[in-house]
Amino acid sequence: MAVVALVSIKGSPGVTTAALALAGAWRSRPCVLLECDPAGGDLAPSLGLPVTPGLVSLAATVRQSPDPAQVGQHAATLPSGLRVVVAPVGAEQARVTVDALGQSQLVASLAHASDVAAVADGGRLDPESPVMPVLRQATVVLVCLRPRRSDLAHLAPRAETLRDLPGAGLVLIGPGEFSGAEISGTLRMPIAVHLPKDPHGARLLLSAGLRKGTAMLPLVRAARSFADRLAVSPALDSIESSSTAGDARPGQRLVPPAAWGTARPLPAKAGGTGCE
């Protein structure tokens, strides 16, 4: 089926919230959320879940035999029915656990399983992050960011490396300065989805999970539509979100990503592609 991994490059654009919404919105088959953040997990304290069983026990169990059937035995079940494998809270233990999970090849096995889908929350992606082996085994790797200069300036220097990850794409969160077409054209990475800024929905999800009454939240509705598209095909098509306000007028293009932090749009060349 598919393993969809979500990460960020800088700051806290809402990776955990987006992962929780996406996993809970999956309707085509059962979905499990794997919290693989090497900096330590947030779901156990936020949702009042025990850390055992969880990612630590799962990584130890599948070290020799990466059987996807083992995942359910180490997952907590939320009232909505979503199964969540929580990470340990401490960063040191979390790093060791995520590293062990990556070495086990369990995520690769999940990616080929036909009866379950998985969403992996990889947290912030540092260059030496132990979550990299997990990402390389995923079906789709999505980088979450806000479409604004500061986020793009941090992402641009690493775009070439990120494009080598399986099914690499971007998740835009909230309003910003640039349109999806400008961002995808310059970074040469497709925009998978543009999620709305929904602080109320995010607070509800992280405090209570996907319980009754959350189905109509803007964030959950957008996540459900995206999950339905992924269930049909995990291949990403570049889209331009009409809800993203760009500061470039039609007929203009952005300068190369290396200068994204300070530069302004330059006039487009005749017959140009919109990116360098």
C-alpha atoms as one frame of an Amber mdcrd trajectory, in Angstrom:
protein
   0.000   0.000   0.000   1.807   3.129   1.180   3.907   4.604   3.945   3.650
   8.384   3.952   6.413  10.080   5.951   6.151  13.711   7.061   9.087  15.860
   8.193  10.059  19.509   8.499  13.324  21.334   7.943  13.109  24.225  10.372
  10.859  25.285  13.210   7.511  23.699  14.021   5.159  24.072  11.060   2.836
  21.353  12.398   4.266  17.995  11.327   2.751  15.999  14.190  -0.658  17.616
  13.765  -0.616  17.014  10.006   0.456  13.390  10.505  -2.294  12.800  13.060
  -4.924  14.357  10.803  -3.774  12.418   7.730  -3.601   9.054   9.494  -6.992
   9.556  11.076  -8.542  10.618   7.780  -7.520   7.445   5.912 -10.713   5.635
   4.880  -9.718   3.080   2.243  -8.131   0.687   4.770  -6.797   0.650   8.342
  -4.000   3.131   8.979  -1.383   3.259  11.723   0.543   6.332  12.841   4.215
   5.748  13.647   5.789   8.493  15.741   9.409   8.418  14.561  10.637  11.789
  15.821  14.265  11.447  17.018  13.801  14.522  19.216  11.245  12.633  21.322
   7.540  12.011  21.070   4.679  14.410  21.788   1.681  12.125  21.322   1.936
  10.146  24.559   1.830  13.184  26.879  -0.593  15.112  24.644  -3.126  12.287
  24.300  -2.557  10.722  27.710  -1.170   7.481  26.285   1.351   5.135  27.916
   4.733   4.969  26.175   4.747   1.179  26.543   3.879  -0.581  24.377   5.148
   1.785  21.720   8.008   2.424  19.342  10.626   1.095  21.774   8.965  -2.293
  22.139   8.144  -2.432  18.420  11.734  -1.727  17.350  13.026  -4.403  19.705
  10.488  -6.954  18.459  11.096  -6.486  14.730  14.885  -6.269  14.941  15.277
  -9.795  13.567  11.972 -10.222  11.727  10.308  -7.074  10.286   6.774  -8.452
  10.201   4.094  -5.750   9.617   1.643  -7.865  11.633   3.637  -6.973  14.762
   2.767  -3.282  14.533  -0.728  -3.617  15.961   0.582  -5.307  19.110   2.608
  -2.209  19.989   0.012   0.430  19.116  -2.453   2.287  21.296  -5.973   2.684
  19.897  -7.609   6.104  20.047 -11.403   6.466  20.513 -11.684   7.084  16.759
 -10.104   3.680  16.087  -6.790   5.083  14.847  -3.804   3.026  15.989  -0.814
   5.032  17.198   2.700   3.757  17.960   4.123   6.439  20.243   7.785   7.369
  20.559   9.579   7.738  23.898   9.588  11.283  25.219  13.339  11.529  25.854
  15.479  12.523  22.863  18.349  10.143  23.625  16.113   7.074  23.805  14.099
   8.266  20.817  17.196   8.586  18.609  18.353   5.069  19.463  14.873   3.675
  18.877  14.355   5.391  15.514  17.792   4.193  14.410  16.891   0.608  15.353
  13.573   0.865  13.517  15.330   2.041  10.373  17.818  -0.825  10.508  15.014
  -3.365  10.922  13.513  -2.582   7.477  10.022  -2.701   8.994   8.933   0.423
   7.124   9.924  -1.181   3.810   7.785  -4.191   4.736   4.859  -1.919   5.610
   5.202  -0.152   2.263   4.567  -3.468   0.500   1.731  -4.614   2.781  -1.644
  -4.702   1.048  -3.906  -4.573   4.090  -2.670  -1.486   5.955  -1.425   2.048
   5.342   0.991   3.929   7.579   1.866   7.543   8.293   5.258   8.248   9.872
   5.950  11.455  11.806   9.689  12.043  11.328   9.889  15.383  13.119  12.530
  17.899  12.115  14.955  16.518   9.555  18.514  17.380  10.574  21.298  16.394
   8.125  22.466  13.550  10.382  19.041  12.503  11.612  18.628   8.764  12.357
  15.214   8.949  10.681  16.832   9.039   7.209  16.794   5.204   6.786  13.084
   5.247   7.669  12.435   7.907   5.021  14.302   5.955   2.349  11.979   2.989
   2.964   8.793   5.070   2.726   6.580   5.345  -0.327   6.211   9.116  -0.130
   8.250  11.671   1.850   6.580  15.035   2.417   8.287  18.129   3.794   5.938
  20.378   5.766   6.550  24.118   5.652   4.858  27.476   5.713   5.019  29.193
   2.304   7.025  32.156   3.512  10.555  33.446   2.965  12.092  32.195   6.214
  10.934  28.596   5.737  11.878  28.578   2.060  15.316  30.017   2.756  16.080
  27.049   5.035  14.597  24.524   2.629  16.186  25.725  -0.615  19.815  24.654
   0.101  18.634  21.116   0.881  16.132  20.735  -1.940  18.508  18.758  -4.165
  19.109  16.152  -1.446  15.416  15.983  -0.573  14.465  15.336  -4.183  16.345
  12.022  -3.969  13.958  10.705  -1.295  11.080   8.442  -2.420   8.123  10.350
  -3.833   9.439  13.612  -2.403   6.945  16.472  -2.205   5.902  19.467  -0.139
   3.009  20.135   2.227   2.203  23.828   2.509   0.597  24.861   5.778  -1.287
  28.096   6.126  -1.060  31.320   4.082   2.204  32.727   2.839   4.011  34.969
   0.395   4.262  32.603  -2.585   1.927  30.425  -4.601   2.293  26.673  -4.892
   3.267  27.030  -8.550   6.099  29.424  -7.729   7.428  27.201  -4.966   7.222
  23.919  -6.866   8.611  25.470 -10.034  11.648  26.921  -8.294  12.430  23.997
  -5.972  11.419  21.378  -8.579   9.369  19.520  -5.986   5.609  18.917  -6.311
   3.120  20.426  -3.900   1.253  17.440  -2.464  -1.386  19.412  -0.571  -1.995
  22.826   0.941  -3.420  22.453   4.449  -5.277  25.384   6.018  -4.122  27.179
   9.117  -6.474  25.789  11.761  -5.197  26.517  15.301  -8.459  25.418  16.921
  -8.454  22.140  15.022  -4.792  21.536  15.811  -5.400  22.025  19.539  -8.330
  19.613  19.497  -6.422  16.936  17.597  -3.375  17.106  19.862  -5.424  17.076
  23.047  -8.189  14.619  22.220  -7.350  12.910  18.937  -9.932  12.492  16.190
 -13.021  12.229  18.347 -16.651  12.943  17.531 -17.070  16.492  16.329 -13.683
  16.846  14.641 -14.760  15.603  11.204 -15.815  19.084  10.052 -12.626  20.848
  11.145 -10.971  22.554   8.137  -7.718  20.676   8.789  -9.460  17.289   8.981
 -11.514  17.917   5.838  -8.393  18.836   3.864  -6.518  15.826   5.242  -9.375
  13.487   4.290  -9.399  14.749   0.718  -5.641  14.267   0.499  -5.795  10.786
   2.041  -8.415   9.770  -0.507  -6.111  10.905  -3.331  -3.156   9.024  -1.873
  -5.247   5.888  -1.516  -5.878   5.931  -5.265  -2.241   6.618  -6.125   0.678
   7.772  -3.962   2.245   9.520  -6.980   2.226  13.281  -6.466   1.137  15.797
  -9.073   2.271  19.383  -8.760  -0.646  21.695  -8.040  -1.058  25.399  -7.418
  -3.194  26.207  -4.428  -5.532  29.112  -5.021  -5.509  29.841  -1.293  -1.819
  30.725  -1.219  -1.226  34.408  -1.812   1.865  35.060  -3.932   3.752  38.344
  -3.967   4.804  37.853  -7.585   2.573  39.136 -10.368   1.664  36.946 -13.375
   4.512  36.818 -15.873   7.221  36.971 -13.209   9.510  34.256 -11.886  11.543
  33.801  -8.734  15.311  34.012  -8.532  17.283  30.782  -7.819  16.578  29.182
  -4.412  20.009  30.053  -2.951  18.941  33.695  -2.739  15.395  33.086  -1.560
  15.916  34.694   1.786  16.296  38.239   0.449  15.645  38.382  -3.292  12.593
  39.642  -5.121  11.008  38.216  -8.300  12.757  38.944 -11.582  10.977  39.449
 -14.924  10.398  36.163 -16.718  12.351  35.481 -19.885  10.332  34.956 -23.012
   9.492  31.285 -23.344  11.020  30.567 -19.943   9.978  27.699 -17.747   9.623
  29.719 -14.561  12.644  28.207 -12.839  16.410  28.154 -13.347
